[in-house]
């Protein structure tokens, strides 16, 4: 199923929407999902309850987010969080699917794309759609609102549902220190919305053509780009599997090929290719390690790659410091123990404490 979040990738490589998908959630993606869920629950009006629902490892980070910096009041009646819509490309119309559905959109037509938005604001004279981006990586990769196809498509979906001729879109970035940054909102008029609809229809048509190729046994043409890193079809992509075969057969051939063919004109492409090789190697290594967790691999020369369990002994640094200081003095204690702290860790801890005690 095509979703607004996949459109930017599909615009570059329609074939990625035709190949089998394997979705892997990284720790960064997991934290982003937790933050989205927390901000959604804050709209219910009970921040303490929203924090209590956050997994302990992410609670301090969420507690440090300054809700007063959001460009809207989360509890205002004009605000709806996590609404889902389906946009019909054939009729240029939208329907409301529900709220807090995740990716469970139910029955979606062949000419529909479905998606959930972070925040929609229904004021008397306007519609506004806000999108959260959490973490350094997301801030770098995601384009600003004016060029953000995902966000622009969200605006189209809501505008068509409300029969509105304009909409506002904005991005809310939450960085690694839990600071809130609001990008300059962008106004879309009726002409902008029509252009977005045309672009989405064009992407959909190219994806359908790629799917027809796959169904008839032909190999669709793929495009290698920066979108490959997070592509769910990565493992089925012929470009990536070819690299895996090349690395397995003769890894030094990659080095020889690049070194022999470097020119000022292709150096940038070579650099991107190297990054791609590194990504493929990392994913291939993970696949082998996952296999070894289930089935030990004989590496030869008496070596075996397998899952093992070990018990790690650790010493409480602060407790050891006190004992060593009292027994041998400050110099020995300082040499044996290291006590560290960061500004962001201190700030997050103090903010979390202030919220708990009501200060």
Secondary structure, DSSP 4 states (H G I P E B T S, - for coil): ---GGGHHHHHH-GGGGTS-------HHHHHHHHHHHHHHHHTTT-HHHHHHTS-HHHHHHHHTS-GGGSSS-TT-TTEEESEEEEEETTTTEEEEEEES-TT---S--TTEEEEE-SEEEE-SS-EEEEEEEESHHHHHHSPPGGG-HHHHHHHHHHHHHHT-S-EEEEEEEE-TT--EEEPPPEEE-HHHHHHHHHHHHHHHHHHHHHHHHHHTTPPPP---SGGGGG-TTGGG-HHHHHHHHHHHHHHHHHHHHHHHH--TTTHHHHHHHHHHHHHHHHHHHHHHHHHHHHS-EEEETTEEE-----------HHHHHHHHHHHH-HHHHHHH------HHHHHHHHHHHHHHHT-
